């Protein structure tokens, strides 16, 4: 169950980061509400995940999901660069994050 909480926490972090970008474009209460809700849910789910997953692994996977997801959202919806080097480093983050799942904790 911890891994499910952790993955959901990562997706909530992505939503929070996307909401930051939207809030910077147009400062509305709704965008601010999405931002706060995304991060509150993210931290709450991360806390639940850390009851069964070690802190180092949980935090690394959580930030990996958030980093990669935010980069992909930036490319798809905010016009950010999708150059080969950027995609290579995103792939490296994915490999490292998956690798953490397979080492004992």
ChimeraX attribute file (.defattr): number of C-alpha atoms within 10 A of each C-alpha:
attribute: neighborCount
match mode: 1-to-1
recipient: residues
	/A:1	10
	/A:2	17
	/A:3	17
	/A:4	12
	/A:5	18
	/A:6	26
	/A:7	20
	/A:8	19
	/A:9	29
	/A:10	30
	/A:11	20
	/A:12	27
	/A:13	28
	/A:14	26
	/A:15	22
	/A:16	26
	/A:17	24
	/A:18	23
	/A:19	22
	/A:20	19
	/A:21	15
	/A:22	18
	/A:23	18
	/A:24	12
	/A:25	10
	/A:26	12
	/A:27	12
	/A:28	11
	/A:29	10
	/A:30	13
	/A:31	20
	/A:32	18
	/A:33	13
	/A:34	20
	/A:35	23
	/A:36	17
	/A:37	16
	/A:38	23
	/A:39	20
	/A:40	16
	/A:41	18
	/A:42	25
	/A:43	17
	/A:44	14
	/A:45	20
	/A:46	26
	/A:47	19
	/A:48	17
	/A:49	24
	/A:50	18
	/A:51	12
	/A:52	12
	/A:53	19
	/A:54	12
	/A:55	15
	/A:56	12
	/A:57	17
	/A:58	24
	/A:59	18
	/A:60	14
	/A:61	25
	/A:62	24
	/A:63	18
	/A:64	20
	/A:65	25
	/A:66	23
	/A:67	19
	/A:68	21
	/A:69	20
	/A:70	20
	/A:71	21
	/A:72	18
	/A:73	17
	/A:74	17
	/A:75	14
	/A:76	12
	/A:77	9
	/A:78	13
	/A:79	9
	/A:80	12
	/A:81	13
	/A:82	14
	/A:83	9
	/A:84	9
	/A:85	9
	/A:86	12
	/A:87	15
	/A:88	12
	/A:89	12
	/A:90	17
	/A:91	13
	/A:92	13
	/A:93	18
	/A:94	16
	/A:95	12
	/A:96	13
	/A:97	20
	/A:98	14
	/A:99	11
	/A:100	15
	/A:101	14
	/A:102	8
	/A:103	8
	/A:104	7
	/A:105	10
